[in-house]
Each structure stands twice: as structure tokens, then as C-alpha cells.
Amino acid sequence: MHVNFYATLRQVVGAKMVDIPLPTGSTVRHLLAEILRLYPDLRGELLDESGHLYSHVHIFVSGRDAPFLENGLDSVISPDDTIGVFPAVGGG
């Protein structure tokens, strides 16, 4: 699975894009767990104290924000999906 990281997350991961192998039938939640296993320093950037994805962090699956997918973070992803992980972005 190709996963693109944006803004400050790239600095933590050390790359713009990484390949994360996942078995068939994996969900966004599985992907998130694998990202955190490979890059434990992202935990504080992505999850709150309760282990929930911060509302200002967005995981896009082929252009759709994961919480708005039919099954949210439990939605199955495929190797053809484009994944993007975005931290909070400010500006004006």
C-alpha cells in the first residue's frame, strides 16, 4: 500500500511516500495500526490520549476522508487505493 504523508508528518517518517505491506481485506484501522508500529513517533501526532484519531488529522482513501467512508476506519482498503495522511494545517 502506497501511503503519502504530508506537512510535518513527512519529517517524522523521513519520506513523502512509503510502501506499507498489508494483507488483503485490511481496513483503514489496520493501516493506522501498522503505520504506528513502523513509526511510533507518529502516535502523538495522530492519536489523542484515548487512542482515537485526532479530529484534525485526516486519512484520505482515494480522495475521501476515512471517517466519511461507509464504514469509517473499519472500511476495507485495496492496494489500488491512494492513501494520504494529513496533519492539521493552518494558515490564512
Sequence and secondary structure as in RCSB ss.txt:
>XXXX:A:sequence
MHVNFYATLRQVVGAKMVDIPLPTGSTVRHLLAEILRLYPDLRGELLDESGHLYSHVHIFVSGRDAPFLENGLDS
VISPDDTIGVFPAVGGG
>XXXX:A:secstr
 EEEE THHHHHHTSSEEE    TT BHHHHHHHHHHH GGGHHHHB TTS B TT EEEETTEEGGGSTTGGG 
B  TTS EEEE      
